[in-house]
Amino acid sequence: MKRERVEQKSFVDPVCGMTISFETAATGSEYQGKRYYFCATACRDQFQADPERYVHTHRQHGSRHG
């Protein structure tokens, strides 16, 4: 996975709710133009199977603001 520059220091995995940093995120995924980060590929796979289930639960996204 190509590492892009991210200004935000921490993210909430939208599937399990774990707080992770960009450096410790196992993987990421984009949905509707926003980047989400995950603690494990299993969480990413659950998210990709039904992203709408998770984007309404957690409002903090792994996307850059501004």
Summary of the structure (lengths in Angstrom):
residues: 66
radius of gyration: 10.6
end to end distance: 23.6
largest distance: 29.9
contacts: 159
relative contact order: 0.26
helix: 21%
strand: 24%
